[in-house]
């Protein structure tokens, strides 16, 4: 009677080879997906939405108030572009524009930039607004990648 011993399983070299191939394929997929760019594009989409939301709220307010613009847009001494504040006080925000009259009726809350990092007082939304020749422009200067053209909508 002869005993036969057969080995079943993989050798160390085979395992290392498979792990290496999986690592190479994973790195190729990660480079192709480019999560940093995907996240930046998602934040830019949110900025576009926020800019349009604020602009729509401003115009709805003006329609309901016989053409009178809200907050700093009604003040002829405002220097533009003005930073949009998220609170009525605008303390610590140089050149801040109070658009809180829009909240609750025309907009739930004033939006903040998606990459917003809490500032010293947390009142700067990182969006700007300006009025020129009866046209309102809302901008999101902090677009990604850094240094790209600001998102801006004028009506």
Legacy VTK file of the C-alpha trace (Angstrom):
# vtk DataFile Version 3.0
C-alpha trace
ASCII
DATASET POLYDATA
POINTS 155 float
0.000 0.000 0.000
1.398 3.241 -1.115
0.555 6.531 0.572
0.256 9.404 -1.762
0.633 12.921 -0.425
-0.628 15.600 -2.704
-0.379 19.222 -1.808
-3.315 21.417 -2.394
-3.175 25.217 -2.258
-1.118 28.067 -3.636
2.557 28.768 -3.282
3.818 31.990 -1.766
4.975 33.251 -5.165
1.530 32.679 -6.686
-0.148 34.579 -3.845
2.289 37.505 -4.119
1.786 37.635 -7.867
-2.019 37.816 -7.536
-1.796 40.472 -4.793
0.568 42.515 -6.980
-1.767 42.347 -9.970
-4.742 43.385 -7.807
-2.745 46.335 -6.417
-1.798 47.516 -9.910
-5.400 47.278 -11.125
-6.699 49.094 -8.022
-4.240 51.961 -8.516
-5.270 52.289 -12.174
-8.951 52.436 -11.191
-8.319 55.046 -8.466
-6.386 57.236 -10.915
-9.146 56.859 -13.519
-11.917 57.744 -11.042
-9.932 60.665 -9.530
-11.949 61.159 -6.326
-10.486 64.616 -5.685
-11.846 65.904 -8.985
-15.187 64.195 -8.389
-15.549 65.857 -4.964
-14.550 69.245 -6.408
-17.142 68.887 -9.172
-19.809 67.991 -6.601
-18.981 71.084 -4.513
-19.078 73.269 -7.650
-22.513 71.871 -8.495
-23.674 72.814 -4.987
-22.237 76.316 -5.468
-24.158 76.726 -8.749
-27.340 75.642 -7.009
-26.740 78.017 -4.067
-26.029 80.982 -6.359
-29.257 80.375 -8.301
-31.233 79.909 -5.081
-30.054 83.240 -3.637
-30.669 85.049 -6.910
-34.184 83.617 -7.209
-34.953 84.615 -3.610
-33.724 88.188 -4.237
-35.946 88.565 -7.280
-38.961 87.011 -5.566
-38.478 89.501 -2.699
-38.242 92.386 -5.193
-41.422 91.255 -6.953
-43.322 91.047 -3.662
-42.041 94.484 -2.517
-42.751 96.503 -5.684
-39.183 96.418 -6.992
-37.420 97.258 -3.721
-34.316 95.151 -3.291
-33.579 93.438 0.045
-30.849 94.312 2.542
-27.725 95.963 1.253
-29.014 96.000 -2.320
-31.454 98.761 -1.313
-28.596 100.797 0.221
-27.005 103.090 -2.363
-23.829 103.431 -0.257
-22.975 99.720 -0.515
-19.622 98.923 -2.084
-19.855 95.967 -4.469
-19.252 93.115 -4.596
-20.531 92.645 -1.048
-20.061 89.468 0.963
-23.324 87.736 1.861
-23.665 87.369 5.632
-25.476 84.440 7.190
-26.786 86.513 10.128
-28.392 89.937 10.448
-25.551 91.437 12.493
-22.748 90.958 9.918
-20.260 91.795 12.663
-16.704 91.117 11.657
-17.572 90.710 7.971
-16.050 93.653 6.145
-18.368 94.739 3.367
-21.076 92.370 4.557
-24.542 92.310 3.028
-27.495 91.395 5.237
-29.915 89.274 3.232
-31.711 87.810 6.259
-35.024 89.424 5.144
-35.054 86.648 2.521
-34.996 83.863 5.095
-38.114 81.979 6.091
-40.287 83.466 3.316
-38.139 83.141 0.195
-35.349 80.834 1.299
-35.042 78.522 4.304
-31.554 79.731 5.230
-28.773 81.588 3.491
-26.426 78.970 2.037
-22.759 78.633 2.905
-20.023 77.519 0.551
-19.693 73.693 0.621
-16.013 73.898 1.554
-16.879 76.422 4.263
-14.481 76.418 7.183
-15.785 78.178 10.262
-14.368 81.699 10.150
-13.666 83.812 13.216
-17.337 84.628 13.662
-18.964 82.168 11.259
-21.062 84.806 9.487
-19.398 84.979 6.066
-21.124 82.620 3.600
-18.196 82.973 1.144
-20.654 84.104 -1.560
-20.847 87.649 -2.935
-23.627 89.788 -4.385
-23.592 92.978 -6.426
-26.015 95.313 -8.148
-25.144 97.205 -11.317
-27.517 98.865 -13.785
-30.495 97.156 -12.171
-28.965 93.714 -12.611
-28.081 91.523 -9.648
-25.045 89.235 -9.735
-24.455 86.487 -7.194
-21.029 84.819 -7.254
-19.209 81.924 -5.645
-15.550 82.927 -5.886
-14.202 79.802 -4.134
-14.533 77.362 -7.029
-12.444 74.229 -7.456
-9.842 73.590 -8.624
-8.383 76.632 -6.962
-7.827 79.473 -9.380
-10.589 78.421 -11.775
-13.242 80.873 -12.919
-15.730 81.922 -10.259
-19.291 80.684 -10.578
-21.453 83.723 -11.248
-25.042 84.312 -12.334
-26.456 87.686 -13.389
-30.112 88.595 -13.958
LINES 1 156
155 0 1 2 3 4 5 6 7 8 9 10 11 12 13 14 15 16 17 18 19 20 21 22 23 24 25 26 27 28 29 30 31 32 33 34 35 36 37 38 39 40 41 42 43 44 45 46 47 48 49 50 51 52 53 54 55 56 57 58 59 60 61 62 63 64 65 66 67 68 69 70 71 72 73 74 75 76 77 78 79 80 81 82 83 84 85 86 87 88 89 90 91 92 93 94 95 96 97 98 99 100 101 102 103 104 105 106 107 108 109 110 111 112 113 114 115 116 117 118 119 120 121 122 123 124 125 126 127 128 129 130 131 132 133 134 135 136 137 138 139 140 141 142 143 144 145 146 147 148 149 150 151 152 153 154
